[in-house]
Amino acid sequence: MNDSDKQEIVFRFALTLLVILALNFFLPRMMPGDPFSTSSSDVSGEDVVVMTEEQREYYIHYYGMDLPLHEQFVLYLSNLAHGDLGQSIYYKMPVSRVILIHFPWTLLIVLCATALSLFIGVMLGMISARNRKKGSDRLMMTVLISFAEIPSFLLGIIILLIFGVYLHLFPLAGAVTPFAHYNSIFDQAGDIAYHAALPILTLSLAQLTGVYLLTRNSLITVSTKDYIRTARAKGLGEHIVWTRHALKNALLPVVTRTGFMIGILMGGAVLVENVFSYPGIGSTLNSAVVGRDYPLIQGILLVVAVAILVCNLLVDRVYRHLDPRIGE
């Protein structure tokens, strides 16, 4: 990679980040109401009045929401340049602290779901490609495509009902057992994994079909190449031909999809975490949107966007490692 390519990547990254910052700031303010509308409403039978109009105006002035939008945006960028994400109106604490509390839980289930869907999807895709046009291939494709048609939140509800309500195999909510006392770090890790199992399963099943189909189609295309026929002509076993020669080249589009998949899983986590009452960034974002907590919405969307950008950069580096011709 030459210097001009690096400069182009930095420029695109900076431009994308600027667009994200603008969207993060202006989109929440396009929603009806403000952080104090619900709590100060005096419409009989709808909302409970907990502050007067004078108090509401005081807080709007205190948080700078009475300034013109362009001045608020400049102030937001200035604070962000100093590492200040603002103060959460809903949680009454710094946005950075709220994110540090909840984001690791989301990161845990998203990364585990990505790894699980990639591993199972690649394995099933290879099995299906090797048995192309057979009954097992058709059956596997039909089942997995059926999974893809189910929305992630509905799939989560079904999994929760089966494994949590009827079979009592997993907890219905939370990330850890309340008031649990752990004898070791392994007990704590086991409890965390026990609570995260169903959200991870839901997210991985939601993305499994895409990985499976991409791997299967890539392997079918690669299997017709000359170097695959040469490998067979050398007397190499089918297992070695498929795993060492065909799979390595077929994984290139799968690696490219990984960056997009992490972004999709981040978005899916918003719905899935609410189904399982999982205390990640998704359920926190839902509370922020309901409460019109602008600073928290901005902070969460910014952190998620930056995480996706970083993942895409890492995926690009892995892609270049797998195919050195990309860097030429």
DACORRA-V422795 format. One line per field, one symbol per residue. ss: DSSP state (h for helix, s for strand, l for the rest). phi: phi as a letter, one per 20 degrees, with the letter a starting at -180 (. if undefined). Layout:
ss = ???
phi = ???
//
This chain:
ss = llhhhhhhhhhhhhhhhhhhhhhhhhhhhlllllllhhhhllllllllllllhhhhhhhhhhllllllhhhhhhhhhhhhhlllllsllllllshhhhhhhhhhhhhhhhhhhhhhhhhhhhhhhhhhhhllllhhhhhhhhhhhhhhlllhhhhhhhhhhhhhhhllllllllllllllllllhhhhhhhhhhhhhhhhhhhhhhhhhhhhhhhhhhhhhhlllhhhhhhhhllllhhhhhhhhhhhhhhhhhhhhhhhhhhhhhhhhhhhhhhlllllhhhhhhhhhhlllhhhhhhhhhhhhhhhhhhhhhhhhhhhhhlhhhhl
phi = .efffffffffffffffffffffgeefgfeffnbgdfffdfdffndcefcbfffffffffffemeefggffffffffffffemdeodfffelbggffffffdfgffffffffffffffffffffffffffdgmeffffffffffffffeegfffffffffffeeeeelecfebndbfglfddebfffffffffffegfgfffffffdffffgfffgfffffffeffffffffffnfffffffeedffgfffgfffffgfffffffffffgfffffeleeeffffffffffeleggfgfffffffffffffffffffffffffcgffef
//
